[in-house]
């Protein structure tokens, strides 16, 4: 068999991506200078990253991308970003007892960051041990990965804009890419402008709550750090207790932004351009917000009836009704679109409440959002297809196309959606079995729901699971084999499986 993809062109442009990625390390370097911690770590990391980028660029100084090369570029660029992201972790952890000093742990954490998964191998002690700069880099990796590394590069690099539609189609979450402007580079910039705007708005709001006294520990550092991980639906927090470390006012402030992060960002651009009904007329948006409302209502009732204890905040126990509604709205807003924040240890909730959360994890955000999971639009089309098939069984002579927003959905698109969902379920199920068996091999017994949630948390880019993998737990105790499998699941889950697996059959001749 012969693979005739021009890998040199793809690798050469990966070098360009890596070179520019090094510039993002200036943010944690600035933090390191301010706090006088780990300055050398990021200074050295920048030099190493630029050097790697320049070496890779020399593989093909004048690359020419076709569709196959574009697919390879997207896949390799995300893997390269995760590998580059380990450099500050390894340097900062060198000669210490840090969990991130181990290459597998560092790769797990870096891949979790760039894919906005939010799964972690850092425990409470490890979080507190690392510097402000290292923790800010951890947050920043999620923000970079949220809207997409390739989308960012298309916005700033003219050589990538030529194949921009192909690249963005391979990277963007969901089955479709909506072109907002005549030029694809302008579309990329438009998406990043909306993304940046919401991030800045959240940072201002969080710090404003601190200034007026409603959020004593939400200082500027925490406001920026959480702004970096909310809009990308990431879930990392420099606080060991996640959002439970902050007041009820802060928790309420996060909820609308987590919901926003799961909406197709193209719709917000349309609203800004004067199309005021873009949101309410969108079928997926209505289904997404409807699903959130239903899940929140069901979970609030379960919690109100004793599914979880009330949580003392600010020195006093909140009212049962307000607490149940806030916990339900926050956890559903966080897990349905894969953000992964937590205000309560839902691993300790009763089975009924956990079952509601497990179902919510399968839904996912909208296409074109930063949310993970299967995506709402796929569920809509799949359900319509099932309804069509049942109708045809009852009426064999009927011709009934699947329609979405009044338009017929092409049968090739339906097959693609079904194929993706099938692959997703197969990978999820096989990986859950492997994690369970591998953990038993090393004497680390897991319950079935813990193994299932670990696999789902990785491939769905969700982050926390249940039991020992709950929001205040982590994945450190898993074997290196299981952590590498989860790293792979995070990678293919962010790229929605098909682009990665397609490389094994792309341009292969018998």
N, C-alpha and C positions, 0 to 999 in steps of 0.2 A: 504494500500500500504506500502511496506517495501523498504527502501533504504539501500542496503547492501554494499556500498562502505566503505572501511576502512578509515574513515575520520581521525582517530587518526594518521595514518602514514603520511597523507598529512599535517595535522596541525603541527606534529613534525618537518617536514622538512621546513615548513613555518617559524618555530622558528629559524632554522639554517640560512635561508635566511635573516630574520630580524636581527639576531645577526651580520652577516657579513655586512649588510647594514649600521649598526651603524658606521663602520670604515670609510665609505665615508664622514661622517660628520667631519672627521679630516680636510678636505679641507677647509670648511667654518670656522672651528675653527682656522686654521692657518691665514686665512684672518682677522678674528676677532682680533687675537693677533696683527697682523701687523697694523691694523687701530685703535686698542684699542676701539672696539665697540662690545657689545653683546657677550663677551667672555663667560660669565656665561650661556647664552642661549644655546650655543652648547655644553658646558661642561655638563650641566644638560641633554640636549637632548641625548647625547651619553650614559649617565648612564641609562636613562629611556629606551632607545631602546635596549641596551644590556640586561637589566633586563627582558623586555618583551620577547626577543628572548630566553633567558634561561628558562623562565617559559613555553613557548610553546614547547620547545624541550623536556621537561619532560613529555609531553602528550604521546609521544612514543619515548623512547630513542633509539630503534633499529627498525626504520621503514622499511617496505618492500613494494615497490611501484609496483602495477600493472598498466595496461593502464588507468583504471578508476581513481585510486589514483593520477596518473600523471596529468590527466586532472584537477582534483580538486586542486592539488598543484599549477599548473600554474595560475588558476583563483583566488585562495585565495592569492597567493603571490603578485599578482599585486594589489589586494585590500589592503592587509596589507602594501605594500610599500606606497600607497597613504595615508593611515591612519597614518603611522609612519612619513611621510613627513609633516604632519600638526603640529607636536610637536614644531619645532623651530618657526613656524609662530605664534602659540598660545602663546608661552612663550614670544616672542619678542613683541607681541601686547598686552600682559596683562597690564591692567590699562591705556591703551592709546586709542586714537580715531582711531587706525588702522583698516582698513576694514578686515584685516586678524585675528583680535581678535575674530571674530564670527566663531564658529566651521564650519558652512556650507560654509562660504567663504573660510576658510582655507582648507577645504577638496576639494572644487572646484579648488582652485589654485594648490594644491598638485597633484590631479588627472590630471589636465591639464598639469602639468610639467612632471610627470612620463610617461604619455601616449603621450608626445610630441605634445600635441594639440596646446598650446599657447594661448588659450582663457584665459581671465583674468578678475578679479573683482577689480584690482588695477588701480585707475585713476592716472593722472599725479602727483597730490599732494601726493598720497599714495606711488608711486614709489620713489619720492624724499625723503620721510620721513624715509624709511627703511635704515638700515645700509648696508655697503658693504658686510658684511658677510651673512646677510639674502638674499640679492639679488644674491649673488654667489651660495647659496644653491638652490635658485629658478632656476638658470641656470643649476646647476649640476644635478638636478633631471631629466632634459630633456636629458642630455648626458647619464645618467644611463639607462633611459628608451628607448633610441634610438635603440641600438643594442639588447637590451633585458636584463632584470634582470636575468632571468633564464639562458640565454645563458652565461652570465658572471659567474653565479654560477657553471654551468657545466664545465666551463673552469678551475675553481679553486678547486671545491669540488669533490673528487672521488666518494662519495656516490650517487651523482646525475648523474654521467656519465653512470651508469648502465642502466638507463632509458632515457638517453640523447636524443635519436632520437625521442621518443614519446614526451618528454618535449619541445624540440625545434620545433617539428612539430606543437604543440599547440600554441606556442608563436610567431614563426617567421611570419612576414607579408607575405601574398601571399599563393597560393594554394600548393606550392611544397617546399621541403627542399632538397638542393643539398649537398650531403656528399662530402667534399673536400679531406678528408684524411681517412685512414683506421679506425681510432678511432674517435668517435663523440666528445670527449673532445678536441682532436687536431683541429677538425673542428671549434669548438667554439672559441678556442684560435686564430685560423687563421682569423676568421671573426673580432674578437676584435682587432687583430693586424692591419688589414687594416683600420678599423674604427679609431683606435687611431692614426695611421700614417697620415691619411687625416686631422684629427683634429689638430694635431701638426703642419702640413704644413700650414693650414689656420692661426693658431695663429702667426706663424713666419711671414707669409706674411702680415697680418694686422699690427703687430707691426713694421715690416720693413717699411711699408708705413708711419707710424708715425715718425720713425727715420729719414727718408729722407725728411720729411716736407710735404708730400702729405695728411697726415691725422692728423691734429693737436690735435684732441681730442680722437684719438684712442690709448690711453695709454695701458700699459701692462694689467691692470685690465680689460679694455674693450675688448682687444684682446682675453684674456682667456675666459671671459664671453661669448662673441659671438662665439668663437670656440666651447664652450660647447653646444650651441643651434642651430648651423648651420647644422652640419653633422647629428644630429638626426632629422632634419626637424622639430625643435621645435618652433622657432619663438619668444621666450621670449627675451627681451632686458632690461638691466638696465637703458636704456635711454627711457624717456617717448615718444619721437618722433621716436622710433625704428631706422631703418637704415637711415631715413631722417635726423638724427642728424649728419651724417657724409658726407664727401666730395664725389664727383662723382667718384673719383678714388677708394674709398673704396666700393662704391656700385657696380662698375664693378667687383671688386675683389670677391665679394660674389657670383656673378651669376654662375660661373662654379662650385663652391663647392655645391651650392644648387642643380644644375643639377646632380652632382656626387652622392649626397645623395639619389637621387631617382633611382639610378641604382643598380641592383643586386650586392651586394658586393662580391659574389662568383666569378663573372666575373673578378674583379680586382685581386683576388687571382690567378686565372688561368693565367692572363697576367703576373703577377710576377713570376709564375712558368715556363714561356717561351711559353705559348700558345698565341701568339701575335694576332691571329685572333679571340680570344674568344668574344670580344666585337662586332666586325662588323658581325660576323656570327650568332649572337644571334637575333632571331626574335623579342623578346620583346624589346631589346635595340634599334633596328632600328625603331620600332613603337613608342617607348617612345621619342626618339630624333626627329623623324619626327613630332609627335604631338606638341612638344615644338616649332619647327620651324614654323609650320603652325599657331599656336596660336599667337606667337610673331609677325609674319608678319601681320596677320589680325589686332591685337591690335595696332601695330605701325601705321598702316594706319589710324585707327580710331582716335588715339591720335594726329597724325599729322594734321588731318582735324579738330581738335578743341575739341576732346573728353575730354581733361583735360588741365588745364593751365600749362605753363612752370613754373618750380620751381626754385627760386633763391637759388643758392648754393655757399658758399664761397664768398658771397658779390656780385656776378654777376649772371645774368640770362644766363643759358646755351643756346646754339643754339637749335632751335626748332627741327631740325632733330635728333641731338644727344640725346636730352632730350626725345623725343618720343620713340626712339629705346631703350634707357636705361630703361625708365619706363616700356615699354612693356616687355623687356627681364627679368627685375627684377621681376615684378609682376607675370608673367607667370611662371618663374622659382621658385617663392615662393609659389604660390597657386596650381599649377598643381600637385605638389607632397606633398602638405600640410605643407610647411615650415611656412608660416604665417608672415614673415617679410613684411615690407612696406617701400617704399621711398616716397610715396605720399598717401594722403587720398583718396583712390579710392571710398570711400563711396560718394564723391562729384563729381565723374565722371558722364558723361552722360549715359543714359540707354543702349546705344549700347555698350559702353566700359564695363559696368557692366555685360551685358549679356555674353560677351566673357569670362570674368573672372568666371562667374557662371558655364558655360559649362566646363571650365578648371578644376574647383574644383571637378567635377564628375570623372575625368580621374584617378587621383592617380598616385603613383609611380610604380616601378617594384616590382615583388615578390622578397623577399630577400633583399630589400632595407630598409631604415628607413622611407620611405614615407608612407603616409596614403591613404585614399580613396579606391575605388573599386579595383584598380590595373590594369595596362595595359594588363597583360596576360589574365585576365578574359574577358576584352572587346574583345580581339583578338579571343578567343575561342567562345564567344557568337556570334560575327559577323559571324564567319565561320559556326557556327551551324545554324544561320538564313539563310545563303546562301545555306547550305545543304538542309534545309527544303523546301526552295523555289524551289530548283532544283528537289527534289523528287516529289513535287506537279506537276511539269511540266513533269517529267519522272517517273511515278509510279513504274516501274519495276527496276529502277536503285538502286544499292547499293553503297552509297557514304559515306565512313567514313570521319570524320573530321581529318585533318592532321595538325600537327604543326612541323615545321622544318623537314619535310619529314617523321615524325613518326605519327602513328595513335593515336589519343587521345581516351582513354578508355571512354566508355559511362557512367560509374560510375563517372568519373572525371567531365564529362560535366554536369551530373545531380547535382553534388556538387556545381559547379560554378554557375549554374542557381539558385539553392536553396539559396546560399549565396546572390546573387544579389537581388533576390526577397525579402529575409528577410531584407536586407539593405534598399531597397526602402520602404518597409512597415514601418519599424521602423522610418525611416527618415520622411515619410509623416505623420504618426500618431503623432509623437513628435512635428512636426511643428504646427499641429492643436492644440495640447495641449498647447504649449508655447503661441500661439496667444490667445486662450481662457483664459488661466490663467492670462496673462498680462492684458487683458480687465477686468478681475475680480477685479484686484487691481487698475484699472484706469490708467494703463500704456499702452496706445494704440500703437500697432505696425502695420506697413504696412505688406502686405503679403510677400514681398521679404525679409523684416527684419526677420520675423518668420521663413521663409524657410531657410534663410542663417544661422540663429542661430542653427537650427537642423542639417543642413549639416555640419556646422563648428565643431560641437561636434562629431557626429558619424564618420565623415571623418577625425577627428583629424587635422583639418585645422587651427582653431583658430579664426581669424577675420571673420566677416560677412559684411553685408551692413547696411547702415543707422547708427543708434545709436550703432550698433555692429561693426562698421568699425575699421580699423587698429589703429586709435587713440581714439577709444571709449572703451567700455567694457560691462560686463554683470552684473554689480553690482545692477542695478535697477530692475532686475528680482526678482520675489518672491523666497522664499526658495524652494518651490516645483519645480519651473522651473529649478533652479540651481541644485537641486538634480537629476532631470531628465537628465540634460545635463551631470552631473557627471557620471551617469549610462551609457549614450551614449558614453562618452569618453572611459570608461572602456571596454564596449563590442566592441566598434569600434577598439580599439587597439588590442584586442584579436580576432578580426574578427568574432564577434557575436556567431559563432557556439559553441566554447568551453564553453562559459558562459551559453547559452541557453540549451546546451546538458545536463548540470547538472540537469535540471528540469525533464529530462526523463531518465537519466543515471541509470542503474541498479535498475529500479523500477519494482516491481512485483505486479500484481493485486491480 
